[in-house]
């Protein structure tokens, strides 16, 4: 899978689900790759889309470390 530049990933920067309007989040599925999913349990987005691969985004190491630090500081 090719690394996509942020400029080409403008569509990935949406914050609300196109199906239900709920909040979206990145769910890390592999080192440096996440899938953008709806946080509402009753919404199937993006698994109801024709091309689920369109919802894969590159996640920079610095973003992963930042989230990990936040989670560790909450404990």
PDB file of N, CA, C, O and CB in Angstrom:
ATOM      1  N   UNK A   1       0.837  -1.160   0.000  1.00  0.00           N
ATOM      2  CA  UNK A   1       0.000   0.000   0.000  1.00  0.00           C
ATOM      3  C   UNK A   1       0.889   1.232   0.000  1.00  0.00           C
ATOM      4  O   UNK A   1       1.850   1.308   0.766  1.00  0.00           O
ATOM      5  CB  UNK A   1      -0.956  -0.007   1.201  1.00  0.00           C
ATOM      6  N   UNK A   2       0.574   2.193  -0.852  1.00  0.00           N
ATOM      7  CA  UNK A   2       1.389   3.394  -0.967  1.00  0.00           C
ATOM      8  C   UNK A   2       1.020   4.402   0.116  1.00  0.00           C
ATOM      9  O   UNK A   2      -0.136   4.503   0.527  1.00  0.00           O
ATOM     10  CB  UNK A   2       1.227   4.021  -2.355  1.00  0.00           C
ATOM     11  N   UNK A   3       2.017   5.136   0.561  1.00  0.00           N
ATOM     12  CA  UNK A   3       1.801   6.202   1.524  1.00  0.00           C
ATOM     13  C   UNK A   3       1.171   7.364   0.778  1.00  0.00           C
ATOM     14  O   UNK A   3       1.685   7.781  -0.261  1.00  0.00           O
ATOM     15  CB  UNK A   3       3.136   6.627   2.230  1.00  0.00           C
ATOM     16  N   UNK A   4       0.064   7.897   1.290  1.00  0.00           N
ATOM     17  CA  UNK A   4      -0.642   8.972   0.636  1.00  0.00           C
ATOM     18  C   UNK A   4      -0.316  10.287   1.323  1.00  0.00           C
ATOM     19  O   UNK A   4      -0.293  10.364   2.551  1.00  0.00           O
ATOM     20  CB  UNK A   4      -2.152   8.714   0.639  1.00  0.00           C
ATOM     21  N   UNK A   5      -0.067  11.304   0.544  1.00  0.00           N
ATOM     22  CA  UNK A   5       0.232  12.598   1.144  1.00  0.00           C
ATOM     23  C   UNK A   5      -1.045  13.204   1.706  1.00  0.00           C
ATOM     24  O   UNK A   5      -2.129  12.931   1.190  1.00  0.00           O
ATOM     25  CB  UNK A   5       0.880  13.549   0.114  1.00  0.00           C
ATOM     26  N   UNK A   6      -0.943  14.025   2.758  1.00  0.00           N
ATOM     27  CA  UNK A   6      -2.129  14.631   3.352  1.00  0.00           C
ATOM     28  C   UNK A   6      -2.948  15.436   2.358  1.00  0.00           C
ATOM     29  O   UNK A   6      -4.173  15.478   2.475  1.00  0.00           O
ATOM     30  CB  UNK A   6      -1.731  15.512   4.495  1.00  0.00           C
ATOM     31  N   UNK A   7      -2.318  16.072   1.388  1.00  0.00           N
ATOM     32  CA  UNK A   7      -3.054  16.865   0.405  1.00  0.00           C
ATOM     33  C   UNK A   7      -3.994  15.999  -0.428  1.00  0.00           C
ATOM     34  O   UNK A   7      -5.079  16.446  -0.801  1.00  0.00           O
ATOM     35  CB  UNK A   7      -2.083  17.601  -0.509  1.00  0.00           C
ATOM     36  N   UNK A   8      -3.595  14.787  -0.718  1.00  0.00           N
ATOM     37  CA  UNK A   8      -4.442  13.889  -1.494  1.00  0.00           C
ATOM     38  C   UNK A   8      -5.520  13.252  -0.626  1.00  0.00           C
ATOM     39  O   UNK A   8      -6.431  12.599  -1.135  1.00  0.00           O
ATOM     40  CB  UNK A   8      -3.600  12.809  -2.154  1.00  0.00           C
ATOM     41  N   UNK A   9      -5.413  13.441   0.668  1.00  0.00           N
ATOM     42  CA  UNK A   9      -6.311  12.785   1.603  1.00  0.00           C
ATOM     43  C   UNK A   9      -7.356  13.733   2.179  1.00  0.00           C
ATOM     44  O   UNK A   9      -7.840  13.508   3.288  1.00  0.00           O
ATOM     45  CB  UNK A   9      -5.521  12.167   2.718  1.00  0.00           C
ATOM     46  N   UNK A  10      -7.712  14.787   1.450  1.00  0.00           N
ATOM     47  CA  UNK A  10      -8.644  15.781   1.960  1.00  0.00           C
ATOM     48  C   UNK A  10      -9.973  15.150   2.340  1.00  0.00           C
ATOM     49  O   UNK A  10     -10.548  15.506   3.369  1.00  0.00           O
ATOM     50  CB  UNK A  10      -8.863  16.875   0.930  1.00  0.00           C
ATOM     51  N   UNK A  11     -10.473  14.223   1.537  1.00  0.00           N
ATOM     52  CA  UNK A  11     -11.740  13.558   1.829  1.00  0.00           C
ATOM     53  C   UNK A  11     -11.653  12.805   3.149  1.00  0.00           C
ATOM     54  O   UNK A  11     -12.655  12.686   3.854  1.00  0.00           O
ATOM     55  CB  UNK A  11     -12.124  12.599   0.692  1.00  0.00           C
ATOM     56  N   UNK A  12     -10.490  12.302   3.492  1.00  0.00           N
ATOM     57  CA  UNK A  12     -10.317  11.532   4.720  1.00  0.00           C
ATOM     58  C   UNK A  12     -10.409  12.409   5.966  1.00  0.00           C
ATOM     59  O   UNK A  12     -10.542  11.891   7.075  1.00  0.00           O
ATOM     60  CB  UNK A  12      -8.981  10.812   4.697  1.00  0.00           C
ATOM     61  N   UNK A  13     -10.341  13.739   5.798  1.00  0.00           N
ATOM     62  CA  UNK A  13     -10.354  14.637   6.936  1.00  0.00           C
ATOM     63  C   UNK A  13     -11.758  15.008   7.400  1.00  0.00           C
ATOM     64  O   UNK A  13     -11.907  15.877   8.258  1.00  0.00           O
ATOM     65  CB  UNK A  13      -9.599  15.875   6.600  1.00  0.00           C
ATOM     66  N   UNK A  14     -12.789  14.370   6.853  1.00  0.00           N
ATOM     67  CA  UNK A  14     -14.137  14.631   7.335  1.00  0.00           C
ATOM     68  C   UNK A  14     -14.262  14.100   8.753  1.00  0.00           C
ATOM     69  O   UNK A  14     -13.622  13.109   9.105  1.00  0.00           O
ATOM     70  CB  UNK A  14     -15.199  13.988   6.407  1.00  0.00           C
ATOM     71  N   UNK A  15     -15.082  14.750   9.570  1.00  0.00           N
ATOM     72  CA  UNK A  15     -15.203  14.345  10.966  1.00  0.00           C
ATOM     73  C   UNK A  15     -16.540  13.695  11.279  1.00  0.00           C
ATOM     74  O   UNK A  15     -16.701  13.086  12.337  1.00  0.00           O
ATOM     75  CB  UNK A  15     -15.003  15.531  11.859  1.00  0.00           C
ATOM     76  N   UNK A  16     -17.509  13.820  10.362  1.00  0.00           N
ATOM     77  CA  UNK A  16     -18.823  13.222  10.591  1.00  0.00           C
ATOM     78  C   UNK A  16     -19.120  12.151   9.555  1.00  0.00           C
ATOM     79  O   UNK A  16     -18.747  12.276   8.388  1.00  0.00           O
ATOM     80  CB  UNK A  16     -19.913  14.293  10.566  1.00  0.00           C
ATOM     81  N   UNK A  17     -19.789  11.111   9.991  1.00  0.00           N
ATOM     82  CA  UNK A  17     -20.152   9.992   9.131  1.00  0.00           C
ATOM     83  C   UNK A  17     -21.074  10.462   8.010  1.00  0.00           C
ATOM     84  O   UNK A  17     -22.064  11.142   8.278  1.00  0.00           O
ATOM     85  CB  UNK A  17     -20.827   8.877   9.948  1.00  0.00           C
ATOM     86  N   UNK A  18     -20.770  10.118   6.770  1.00  0.00           N
ATOM     87  CA  UNK A  18     -21.639  10.504   5.660  1.00  0.00           C
ATOM     88  C   UNK A  18     -22.974   9.762   5.667  1.00  0.00           C
ATOM     89  O   UNK A  18     -23.916  10.191   5.002  1.00  0.00           O
ATOM     90  CB  UNK A  18     -20.933  10.257   4.349  1.00  0.00           C
ATOM     91  N   UNK A  19     -23.071   8.659   6.406  1.00  0.00           N
ATOM     92  CA  UNK A  19     -24.319   7.896   6.455  1.00  0.00           C
ATOM     93  C   UNK A  19     -25.259   8.369   7.559  1.00  0.00           C
ATOM     94  O   UNK A  19     -26.448   8.579   7.315  1.00  0.00           O
ATOM     95  CB  UNK A  19     -24.014   6.430   6.649  1.00  0.00           C
ATOM     96  N   UNK A  20     -24.725   8.540   8.787  1.00  0.00           N
ATOM     97  CA  UNK A  20     -25.606   8.851   9.922  1.00  0.00           C
ATOM     98  C   UNK A  20     -25.290  10.179  10.599  1.00  0.00           C
ATOM     99  O   UNK A  20     -26.059  10.631  11.447  1.00  0.00           O
ATOM    100  CB  UNK A  20     -25.522   7.754  10.938  1.00  0.00           C
ATOM    101  N   UNK A  21     -24.177  10.810  10.242  1.00  0.00           N
ATOM    102  CA  UNK A  21     -23.805  12.084  10.845  1.00  0.00           C
ATOM    103  C   UNK A  21     -23.054  11.959  12.163  1.00  0.00           C
ATOM    104  O   UNK A  21     -22.683  12.964  12.768  1.00  0.00           O
ATOM    105  CB  UNK A  21     -25.023  12.897  11.061  1.00  0.00           C
ATOM    106  N   UNK A  22     -22.828  10.724  12.608  1.00  0.00           N
ATOM    107  CA  UNK A  22     -22.101  10.491  13.857  1.00  0.00           C
ATOM    108  C   UNK A  22     -20.620  10.798  13.702  1.00  0.00           C
ATOM    109  O   UNK A  22     -20.138  11.005  12.589  1.00  0.00           O
ATOM    110  CB  UNK A  22     -22.286   9.049  14.319  1.00  0.00           C
ATOM    111  N   UNK A  23     -19.899  10.827  14.816  1.00  0.00           N
ATOM    112  CA  UNK A  23     -18.466  11.111  14.750  1.00  0.00           C
ATOM    113  C   UNK A  23     -17.677   9.959  14.136  1.00  0.00           C
ATOM    114  O   UNK A  23     -18.025   8.791  14.310  1.00  0.00           O
ATOM    115  CB  UNK A  23     -17.933  11.414  16.138  1.00  0.00           C
ATOM    116  N   UNK A  24     -16.612  10.302  13.419  1.00  0.00           N
ATOM    117  CA  UNK A  24     -15.712   9.310  12.832  1.00  0.00           C
ATOM    118  C   UNK A  24     -14.431   9.254  13.647  1.00  0.00           C
ATOM    119  O   UNK A  24     -14.050  10.232  14.290  1.00  0.00           O
ATOM    120  CB  UNK A  24     -15.403   9.643  11.348  1.00  0.00           C
ATOM    121  N   UNK A  25     -13.773   8.110  13.616  1.00  0.00           N
ATOM    122  CA  UNK A  25     -12.462   7.988  14.255  1.00  0.00           C
ATOM    123  C   UNK A  25     -11.586   7.067  13.434  1.00  0.00           C
ATOM    124  O   UNK A  25     -12.069   6.228  12.673  1.00  0.00           O
ATOM    125  CB  UNK A  25     -12.592   7.464  15.703  1.00  0.00           C
ATOM    126  N   UNK A  26     -10.274   7.246  13.608  1.00  0.00           N
ATOM    127  CA  UNK A  26      -9.317   6.358  12.956  1.00  0.00           C
ATOM    128  C   UNK A  26      -9.096   5.168  13.865  1.00  0.00           C
ATOM    129  O   UNK A  26      -8.877   5.329  15.066  1.00  0.00           O
ATOM    130  CB  UNK A  26      -7.971   7.089  12.643  1.00  0.00           C
ATOM    131  N   UNK A  27      -9.152   3.983  13.302  1.00  0.00           N
ATOM    132  CA  UNK A  27      -8.934   2.745  14.045  1.00  0.00           C
ATOM    133  C   UNK A  27      -7.700   2.073  13.442  1.00  0.00           C
ATOM    134  O   UNK A  27      -7.741   1.577  12.316  1.00  0.00           O
ATOM    135  CB  UNK A  27     -10.202   1.794  13.989  1.00  0.00           C
ATOM    136  N   UNK A  28      -6.603   2.062  14.205  1.00  0.00           N
ATOM    137  CA  UNK A  28      -5.344   1.511  13.714  1.00  0.00           C
ATOM    138  C   UNK A  28      -5.500   0.019  13.450  1.00  0.00           C
ATOM    139  O   UNK A  28      -5.887  -0.736  14.342  1.00  0.00           O
ATOM    140  CB  UNK A  28      -4.201   1.767  14.722  1.00  0.00           C
ATOM    141  N   UNK A  29      -5.198  -0.405  12.223  1.00  0.00           N
ATOM    142  CA  UNK A  29      -5.337  -1.822  11.872  1.00  0.00           C
ATOM    143  C   UNK A  29      -4.000  -2.479  11.564  1.00  0.00           C
ATOM    144  O   UNK A  29      -3.898  -3.705  11.526  1.00  0.00           O
ATOM    145  CB  UNK A  29      -6.259  -1.974  10.682  1.00  0.00           C
ATOM    146  N   UNK A  30      -2.989  -1.671  11.346  1.00  0.00           N
ATOM    147  CA  UNK A  30      -1.642  -2.148  11.054  1.00  0.00           C
ATOM    148  C   UNK A  30      -0.721  -0.978  11.362  1.00  0.00           C
ATOM    149  O   UNK A  30      -1.169   0.169  11.393  1.00  0.00           O
ATOM    150  CB  UNK A  30      -1.489  -2.653   9.547  1.00  0.00           C
ATOM    151  N   UNK A  31       0.539  -1.246  11.586  1.00  0.00           N
ATOM    152  CA  UNK A  31       1.446  -0.142  11.879  1.00  0.00           C
ATOM    153  C   UNK A  31       1.343   0.903  10.781  1.00  0.00           C
ATOM    154  O   UNK A  31       1.578   0.611   9.608  1.00  0.00           O
ATOM    155  CB  UNK A  31       2.903  -0.642  12.021  1.00  0.00           C
ATOM    156  N   UNK A  32       0.995   2.103  11.163  1.00  0.00           N
ATOM    157  CA  UNK A  32       0.875   3.266  10.293  1.00  0.00           C
ATOM    158  C   UNK A  32      -0.334   3.262   9.360  1.00  0.00           C
ATOM    159  O   UNK A  32      -0.428   4.135   8.498  1.00  0.00           O
ATOM    160  CB  UNK A  32       2.095   3.381   9.482  1.00  0.00           C
ATOM    161  N   UNK A  33      -1.248   2.330   9.496  1.00  0.00           N
ATOM    162  CA  UNK A  33      -2.451   2.362   8.670  1.00  0.00           C
ATOM    163  C   UNK A  33      -3.688   2.212   9.537  1.00  0.00           C
ATOM    164  O   UNK A  33      -3.754   1.358  10.421  1.00  0.00           O
ATOM    165  CB  UNK A  33      -2.410   1.257   7.603  1.00  0.00           C
ATOM    166  N   UNK A  34      -4.669   3.066   9.260  1.00  0.00           N
ATOM    167  CA  UNK A  34      -5.912   3.051  10.019  1.00  0.00           C
ATOM    168  C   UNK A  34      -7.076   3.067   9.045  1.00  0.00           C
ATOM    169  O   UNK A  34      -6.937   3.480   7.894  1.00  0.00           O
ATOM    170  CB  UNK A  34      -5.991   4.254  10.998  1.00  0.00           C
ATOM    171  N   UNK A  35      -8.217   2.615   9.520  1.00  0.00           N
ATOM    172  CA  UNK A  35      -9.445   2.712   8.747  1.00  0.00           C
ATOM    173  C   UNK A  35     -10.337   3.711   9.474  1.00  0.00           C
ATOM    174  O   UNK A  35     -10.441   3.693  10.701  1.00  0.00           O
ATOM    175  CB  UNK A  35     -10.152   1.306   8.580  1.00  0.00           C
ATOM    176  N   UNK A  36     -10.972   4.573   8.707  1.00  0.00           N
ATOM    177  CA  UNK A  36     -11.862   5.572   9.278  1.00  0.00           C
ATOM    178  C   UNK A  36     -13.231   4.922   9.432  1.00  0.00           C
ATOM    179  O   UNK A  36     -13.835   4.482   8.454  1.00  0.00           O
ATOM    180  CB  UNK A  36     -11.933   6.866   8.384  1.00  0.00           C
ATOM    181  N   UNK A  37     -13.721   4.866  10.689  1.00  0.00           N
ATOM    182  CA  UNK A  37     -14.995   4.205  10.966  1.00  0.00           C
ATOM    183  C   UNK A  37     -15.921   5.131  11.746  1.00  0.00           C
ATOM    184  O   UNK A  37     -15.476   6.076  12.398  1.00  0.00           O
ATOM    185  CB  UNK A  37     -14.768   2.899  11.746  1.00  0.00           C
ATOM    186  N   UNK A  38     -17.210   4.842  11.666  1.00  0.00           N
ATOM    187  CA  UNK A  38     -18.208   5.549  12.465  1.00  0.00           C
ATOM    188  C   UNK A  38     -18.185   4.961  13.870  1.00  0.00           C
ATOM    189  O   UNK A  38     -18.051   3.749  14.036  1.00  0.00           O
ATOM    190  CB  UNK A  38     -19.640   5.441  11.827  1.00  0.00           C
ATOM    191  N   UNK A  39     -18.317   5.816  14.882  1.00  0.00           N
ATOM    192  CA  UNK A  39     -18.266   5.345  16.267  1.00  0.00           C
ATOM    193  C   UNK A  39     -19.607   4.831  16.773  1.00  0.00           C
ATOM    194  O   UNK A  39     -19.668   4.215  17.838  1.00  0.00           O
ATOM    195  CB  UNK A  39     -17.787   6.453  17.163  1.00  0.00           C
ATOM    196  N   UNK A  40     -20.683   5.074  16.027  1.00  0.00           N
ATOM    197  CA  UNK A  40     -21.998   4.583  16.463  1.00  0.00           C
ATOM    198  C   UNK A  40     -22.105   3.083  16.192  1.00  0.00           C
ATOM    199  O   UNK A  40     -21.823   2.624  15.085  1.00  0.00           O
ATOM    200  CB  UNK A  40     -23.147   5.350  15.738  1.00  0.00           C
ATOM    201  N   UNK A  41     -22.510   2.331  17.203  1.00  0.00           N
ATOM    202  CA  UNK A  41     -22.574   0.871  17.079  1.00  0.00           C
ATOM    203  C   UNK A  41     -23.570   0.399  16.025  1.00  0.00           C
ATOM    204  O   UNK A  41     -23.367  -0.648  15.411  1.00  0.00           O
ATOM    205  CB  UNK A  41     -22.935   0.265  18.407  1.00  0.00           C
ATOM    206  N   UNK A  42     -24.638   1.154  15.807  1.00  0.00           N
ATOM    207  CA  UNK A  42     -25.663   0.720  14.856  1.00  0.00           C
ATOM    208  C   UNK A  42     -25.403   1.191  13.419  1.00  0.00           C
ATOM    209  O   UNK A  42     -26.210   0.931  12.527  1.00  0.00           O
ATOM    210  CB  UNK A  42     -27.011   1.222  15.308  1.00  0.00           C
ATOM    211  N   UNK A  43     -24.288   1.875  13.195  1.00  0.00           N
ATOM    212  CA  UNK A  43     -23.950   2.343  11.850  1.00  0.00           C
ATOM    213  C   UNK A  43     -22.851   1.460  11.264  1.00  0.00           C
ATOM    214  O   UNK A  43     -21.811   1.279  11.898  1.00  0.00           O
ATOM    215  CB  UNK A  43     -23.499   3.833  11.876  1.00  0.00           C
ATOM    216  N   UNK A  44     -23.057   0.909  10.077  1.00  0.00           N
ATOM    217  CA  UNK A  44     -22.059   0.012   9.480  1.00  0.00           C
ATOM    218  C   UNK A  44     -20.944   0.720   8.702  1.00  0.00           C
ATOM    219  O   UNK A  44     -20.086   0.048   8.129  1.00  0.00           O
ATOM    220  CB  UNK A  44     -22.747  -0.945   8.568  1.00  0.00           C
ATOM    221  N   UNK A  45     -20.934   2.055   8.665  1.00  0.00           N
ATOM    222  CA  UNK A  45     -19.933   2.769   7.865  1.00  0.00           C
ATOM    223  C   UNK A  45     -18.530   2.469   8.359  1.00  0.00           C
ATOM    224  O   UNK A  45     -18.300   2.556   9.566  1.00  0.00           O
ATOM    225  CB  UNK A  45     -20.190   4.279   7.903  1.00  0.00           C
ATOM    226  N   UNK A  46     -17.596   2.128   7.520  1.00  0.00           N
ATOM    227  CA  UNK A  46     -17.572   2.136   6.062  1.00  0.00           C
ATOM    228  C   UNK A  46     -17.817   0.760   5.448  1.00  0.00           C
ATOM    229  O   UNK A  46     -17.666   0.578   4.240  1.00  0.00           O
ATOM    230  CB  UNK A  46     -16.253   2.668   5.583  1.00  0.00           C
ATOM    231  N   UNK A  47     -18.191  -0.201   6.277  1.00  0.00           N
ATOM    232  CA  UNK A  47     -18.304  -1.574   5.774  1.00  0.00           C
ATOM    233  C   UNK A  47     -19.512  -1.782   4.866  1.00  0.00           C
ATOM    234  O   UNK A  47     -19.682  -2.855   4.287  1.00  0.00           O
ATOM    235  CB  UNK A  47     -18.381  -2.536   6.934  1.00  0.00           C
ATOM    236  N   UNK A  48     -20.345  -0.759   4.743  1.00  0.00           N
ATOM    237  CA  UNK A  48     -21.456  -0.815   3.803  1.00  0.00           C
ATOM    238  C   UNK A  48     -21.104  -0.123   2.486  1.00  0.00           C
ATOM    239  O   UNK A  48     -21.957   0.016   1.609  1.00  0.00           O
ATOM    240  CB  UNK A  48     -22.699  -0.176   4.416  1.00  0.00           C
ATOM    241  N   UNK A  49     -19.860   0.306   2.348  1.00  0.00           N
ATOM    242  CA  UNK A  49     -19.401   0.982   1.138  1.00  0.00           C
ATOM    243  C   UNK A  49     -18.865  -0.033   0.137  1.00  0.00           C
ATOM    244  O   UNK A  49     -18.418  -1.119   0.507  1.00  0.00           O
ATOM    245  CB  UNK A  49     -18.320   2.024   1.473  1.00  0.00           C
ATOM    246  N   UNK A  50     -18.918   0.334  -1.109  1.00  0.00           N
ATOM    247  CA  UNK A  50     -18.436  -0.555  -2.169  1.00  0.00           C
ATOM    248  C   UNK A  50     -16.930  -0.787  -2.045  1.00  0.00           C
ATOM    249  O   UNK A  50     -16.466  -1.913  -2.225  1.00  0.00           O
ATOM    250  CB  UNK A  50     -18.768   0.030  -3.553  1.00  0.00           C
ATOM    251  N   UNK A  51     -16.177   0.241  -1.745  1.00  0.00           N
ATOM    252  CA  UNK A  51     -14.718   0.151  -1.641  1.00  0.00           C
ATOM    253  C   UNK A  51     -14.270   0.528  -0.231  1.00  0.00           C
ATOM    254  O   UNK A  51     -14.004   1.698   0.042  1.00  0.00           O
ATOM    255  CB  UNK A  51     -14.033   1.068  -2.688  1.00  0.00           C
ATOM    256  N   UNK A  52     -14.188  -0.431   0.645  1.00  0.00           N
ATOM    257  CA  UNK A  52     -13.735  -0.180   2.013  1.00  0.00           C
ATOM    258  C   UNK A  52     -12.299   0.340   2.008  1.00  0.00           C
ATOM    259  O   UNK A  52     -11.923   1.123   2.881  1.00  0.00           O
ATOM    260  CB  UNK A  52     -13.840  -1.464   2.866  1.00  0.00           C
ATOM    261  N   UNK A  53     -11.501  -0.082   1.043  1.00  0.00           N
ATOM    262  CA  UNK A  53     -10.099   0.342   0.963  1.00  0.00           C
ATOM    263  C   UNK A  53      -9.967   1.855   0.813  1.00  0.00           C
ATOM    264  O   UNK A  53      -8.928   2.416   1.160  1.00  0.00           O
ATOM    265  CB  UNK A  53      -9.408  -0.351  -0.206  1.00  0.00           C
ATOM    266  N   UNK A  54     -11.002   2.526   0.302  1.00  0.00           N
ATOM    267  CA  UNK A  54     -10.961   3.982   0.173  1.00  0.00           C
ATOM    268  C   UNK A  54     -10.919   4.658   1.538  1.00  0.00           C
ATOM    269  O   UNK A  54     -10.586   5.840   1.629  1.00  0.00           O
ATOM    270  CB  UNK A  54     -12.170   4.479  -0.618  1.00  0.00           C
ATOM    271  N   UNK A  55     -11.247   3.935   2.588  1.00  0.00           N
ATOM    272  CA  UNK A  55     -11.268   4.497   3.934  1.00  0.00           C
ATOM    273  C   UNK A  55     -10.003   4.198   4.727  1.00  0.00           C
ATOM    274  O   UNK A  55      -9.941   4.482   5.923  1.00  0.00           O
ATOM    275  CB  UNK A  55     -12.457   3.975   4.680  1.00  0.00           C
ATOM    276  N   UNK A  56      -8.999   3.631   4.077  1.00  0.00           N
ATOM    277  CA  UNK A  56      -7.711   3.416   4.737  1.00  0.00           C
ATOM    278  C   UNK A  56      -6.881   4.687   4.624  1.00  0.00           C
ATOM    279  O   UNK A  56      -6.805   5.295   3.556  1.00  0.00           O
ATOM    280  CB  UNK A  56      -6.954   2.202   4.115  1.00  0.00           C
ATOM    281  N   UNK A  57      -6.269   5.079   5.710  1.00  0.00           N
ATOM    282  CA  UNK A  57      -5.443   6.279   5.719  1.00  0.00           C
ATOM    283  C   UNK A  57      -4.091   5.972   6.343  1.00  0.00           C
ATOM    284  O   UNK A  57      -3.969   5.072   7.174  1.00  0.00           O
ATOM    285  CB  UNK A  57      -6.143   7.421   6.479  1.00  0.00           C
ATOM    286  N   UNK A  58      -3.082   6.724   5.939  1.00  0.00           N
ATOM    287  CA  UNK A  58      -1.750   6.595   6.520  1.00  0.00           C
ATOM    288  C   UNK A  58      -1.729   7.385   7.820  1.00  0.00           C
ATOM    289  O   UNK A  58      -2.241   8.503   7.880  1.00  0.00           O
ATOM    290  CB  UNK A  58      -0.639   7.097   5.532  1.00  0.00           C
ATOM    291  N   UNK A  59      -1.140   6.807   8.857  1.00  0.00           N
ATOM    292  CA  UNK A  59      -1.025   7.471  10.154  1.00  0.00           C
ATOM    293  C   UNK A  59       0.460   7.641  10.457  1.00  0.00           C
ATOM    294  O   UNK A  59       1.217   6.671  10.481  1.00  0.00           O
ATOM    295  CB  UNK A  59      -1.751   6.653  11.290  1.00  0.00           C
ATOM    296  N   UNK A  60       0.858   8.870  10.685  1.00  0.00           N
ATOM    297  CA  UNK A  60       2.261   9.157  10.973  1.00  0.00           C
ATOM    298  C   UNK A  60       2.643   8.667  12.368  1.00  0.00           C
ATOM    299  O   UNK A  60       1.819   8.666  13.283  1.00  0.00           O
ATOM    300  CB  UNK A  60       2.537  10.660  10.848  1.00  0.00           C
ATOM    301  N   UNK A  61       3.898   8.252  12.518  1.00  0.00           N
ATOM    302  CA  UNK A  61       4.400   7.777  13.810  1.00  0.00           C
ATOM    303  C   UNK A  61       4.155   8.796  14.915  1.00  0.00           C
ATOM    304  O   UNK A  61       3.795   8.426  16.032  1.00  0.00           O
ATOM    305  CB  UNK A  61       5.892   7.465  13.716  1.00  0.00           C
ATOM    306  N   UNK A  62       4.346  10.073  14.610  1.00  0.00           N
ATOM    307  CA  UNK A  62       4.164  11.117  15.620  1.00  0.00           C
ATOM    308  C   UNK A  62       2.728  11.158  16.135  1.00  0.00           C
ATOM    309  O   UNK A  62       2.504  11.431  17.314  1.00  0.00           O
ATOM    310  CB  UNK A  62       4.549  12.479  15.046  1.00  0.00           C
ATOM    311  N   UNK A  63       1.745  10.888  15.260  1.00  0.00           N
ATOM    312  CA  UNK A  63       0.342  10.847  15.687  1.00  0.00           C
ATOM    313  C   UNK A  63       0.087   9.661  16.606  1.00  0.00           C
ATOM    314  O   UNK A  63      -0.632   9.781  17.598  1.00  0.00           O
ATOM    315  CB  UNK A  63      -0.590  10.776  14.468  1.00  0.00           C
ATOM    316  N   UNK A  64       0.675   8.522  16.277  1.00  0.00           N
ATOM    317  CA  UNK A  64       0.509   7.314  17.093  1.00  0.00           C
ATOM    318  C   UNK A  64       1.126   7.529  18.472  1.00  0.00           C
ATOM    319  O   UNK A  64       0.523   7.177  19.486  1.00  0.00           O
ATOM    320  CB  UNK A  64       1.155   6.085  16.398  1.00  0.00           C
ATOM    321  N   UNK A  65       2.315   8.103  18.510  1.00  0.00           N
ATOM    322  CA  UNK A  65       2.995   8.346  19.782  1.00  0.00           C
ATOM    323  C   UNK A  65       2.216   9.347  20.626  1.00  0.00           C
ATOM    324  O   UNK A  65       2.110   9.181  21.842  1.00  0.00           O
ATOM    325  CB  UNK A  65       4.426   8.855  19.541  1.00  0.00           C
ATOM    326  N   UNK A  66       1.676  10.374  20.002  1.00  0.00           N
ATOM    327  CA  UNK A  66       0.897  11.382  20.720  1.00  0.00           C
ATOM    328  C   UNK A  66      -0.325  10.763  21.395  1.00  0.00           C
ATOM    329  O   UNK A  66      -0.590  11.040  22.565  1.00  0.00           O
ATOM    330  CB  UNK A  66       0.460  12.493  19.763  1.00  0.00           C
ATOM    331  N   UNK A  67      -1.064   9.934  20.677  1.00  0.00           N
ATOM    332  CA  UNK A  67      -2.245   9.274  21.247  1.00  0.00           C
ATOM    333  C   UNK A  67      -1.838   8.303  22.349  1.00  0.00           C
ATOM    334  O   UNK A  67      -2.502   8.224  23.382  1.00  0.00           O
ATOM    335  CB  UNK A  67      -3.035   8.530  20.150  1.00  0.00           C
ATOM    336  N   UNK A  68      -0.760   7.572  22.137  1.00  0.00           N
ATOM    337  CA  UNK A  68      -0.285   6.625  23.152  1.00  0.00           C
ATOM    338  C   UNK A  68       0.098   7.358  24.437  1.00  0.00           C
ATOM    339  O   UNK A  68      -0.214   6.888  25.531  1.00  0.00           O
ATOM    340  CB  UNK A  68       0.920   5.819  22.618  1.00  0.00           C
ATOM    341  N   UNK A  69       0.769   8.502  24.316  1.00  0.00           N
ATOM    342  CA  UNK A  69       1.143   9.291  25.495  1.00  0.00           C
ATOM    343  C   UNK A  69      -0.092   9.781  26.240  1.00  0.00           C
ATOM    344  O   UNK A  69      -0.124   9.761  27.471  1.00  0.00           O
ATOM    345  CB  UNK A  69       2.018  10.485  25.087  1.00  0.00           C
ATOM    346  N   UNK A  70      -1.113  10.224  25.497  1.00  0.00           N
ATOM    347  CA  UNK A  70      -2.355  10.684  26.124  1.00  0.00           C
ATOM    348  C   UNK A  70      -3.012   9.557  26.904  1.00  0.00           C
ATOM    349  O   UNK A  70      -3.459   9.757  28.034  1.00  0.00           O
ATOM    350  CB  UNK A  70      -3.328  11.230  25.065  1.00  0.00           C
ATOM    351  N   UNK A  71      -3.071   8.382  26.310  1.00  0.00           N
ATOM    352  CA  UNK A  71      -3.694   7.239  26.984  1.00  0.00           C
ATOM    353  C   UNK A  71      -2.917   6.830  28.227  1.00  0.00           C
ATOM    354  O   UNK A  71      -3.516   6.499  29.250  1.00  0.00           O
ATOM    355  CB  UNK A  71      -3.800   6.056  26.030  1.00  0.00           C
ATOM    356  N   UNK A  72      -1.591   6.850  28.149  1.00  0.00           N
ATOM    357  CA  UNK A  72      -0.768   6.481  29.300  1.00  0.00           C
ATOM    358  C   UNK A  72      -0.895   7.497  30.432  1.00  0.00           C
ATOM    359  O   UNK A  72      -0.847   7.123  31.604  1.00  0.00           O
ATOM    360  CB  UNK A  72       0.694   6.351  28.882  1.00  0.00           C
ATOM    361  N   UNK A  73      -1.056   8.771  30.097  1.00  0.00           N
ATOM    362  CA  UNK A  73      -1.170   9.796  31.134  1.00  0.00           C
ATOM    363  C   UNK A  73      -2.525   9.749  31.837  1.00  0.00           C
ATOM    364  O   UNK A  73      -2.668  10.297  32.930  1.00  0.00           O
ATOM    365  CB  UNK A  73      -0.951  11.175  30.530  1.00  0.00           C
ATOM    366  N   UNK A  74      -3.520   9.105  31.228  1.00  0.00           N
ATOM    367  CA  UNK A  74      -4.848   8.983  31.840  1.00  0.00           C
ATOM    368  C   UNK A  74      -4.890   7.888  32.890  1.00  0.00           C
ATOM    369  O   UNK A  74      -5.798   7.871  33.720  1.00  0.00           O
ATOM    370  CB  UNK A  74      -5.895   8.710  30.776  1.00  0.00           C
ATOM    371  N   UNK A  75      -3.936   6.982  32.872  1.00  0.00           N
ATOM    372  CA  UNK A  75      -3.929   5.862  33.823  1.00  0.00           C
ATOM    373  C   UNK A  75      -3.417   6.237  35.167  1.00  0.00           C
ATOM    374  O   UNK A  75      -3.356   5.394  36.062  1.00  0.00           O
ATOM    375  CB  UNK A  75      -3.118   4.745  33.300  1.00  0.00           C
TER     376      UNK A  75
END
